[in-house]
Amino acid sequence: MTDSIEISFLLSAGDVADPYAELVETLSKSDGYQIPNDNERKDHHSSVIRSADVANFICDLIGHDAGSDWSSLPSAPAIELEVGSETFTVGDAPEQQLETVLEVVETIYSALDDCIFGYGLDIEHIGSLVEGRELGKPMTDESLAENRINEVSWLMLFGPELVAEYGREWLLSAPAWKREELDDGAILLVASPDPTDYEQFSEDRDILRTYFDRRGNDSE
């Protein structure tokens, strides 16, 4: 089981190399983030992101080509942000660390031209996928083709097409800890304020799942 939180951004089509390179360049030019020039490994798309403003905030940025066998992904190109679980508890201001994570998520989404859906998985959800237990993938090839999600997750970022499918007001009325509409009409939902608090998150996830399941039943 991994000791990190995974936040994945699914892209509509094509190779991940160009959007990944453009994203790294955008983040490198930003005053808020630092990416060492010699950090990216040549065998695959992987870089480290450091916050210029928040001490001890480090995460990994990884590009996945379509058809990747990573357990959480459908057969679509994706860019993944891995944040160590200790990031949410280190220091005296865990709320600031979480706010930094959400700022990075919004920055990455804004820099990508064709992000369909973003989702963040807590450690429990990742372990469930790896071990074949009850929590499913947030999106599968089938749900992607039908323009819907397959399973709720700690963080969900619905691109404009998915917002149109589910409904803006319906998403903004979801029983989530955080609901935010972005500049392009995308909607960010965060189930609970701490993805490492499994008991609280499980309760919040179940409430959110019931809300999405009810919509699915109503549409049948």
Stockholm file with secondary structure:
# STOCKHOLM 1.0

chainA/1-220         MTDSIEISFLLSAGDVADPYAELVETLSKSDGYQIPNDNERKDHHSSVIRSADVANFICDLIGHDAGSDWSSLPSAPAIELEVGSETFTVGDAPEQQLETVLEVVETIYSALDDCIFGYGLDIEHIGSLVEGRELGKPMTDESLAENRINEVSWLMLFGPELVAEYGREWLLSAPAWKREELDDGAILLVASPDPTDYEQFSEDRDILRTYFDRRGNDSE
#=GR chainA/1-220 SS CCSEEEEEEEESSSCSHHHHHHHHHHHHHSTTEECCTTCSCSSSCEEEEEESSSTTCEEEEEEECTTCCCTTCCSSCEEEEEEEGGGGTSSSCHHHHHHHHHHHHHHHHHHCSSEEEEEEECHHHHHHHHHTCSCCCSCCHHHHHTTSCSSCCSEEEECHHHHHHHCHHHHHTSSCSEEEECTTSCEEEESCSCTTCHHHHHHHHHHHHHHHHHHHHHHC
#=GC SS_cons         CCSEEEEEEEESSSCSHHHHHHHHHHHHHSTTEECCTTCSCSSSCEEEEEESSSTTCEEEEEEECTTCCCTTCCSSCEEEEEEEGGGGTSSSCHHHHHHHHHHHHHHHHHHCSSEEEEEEECHHHHHHHHHTCSCCCSCCHHHHHTTSCSSCCSEEEECHHHHHHHCHHHHHTSSCSEEEECTTSCEEEESCSCTTCHHHHHHHHHHHHHHHHHHHHHHC
//
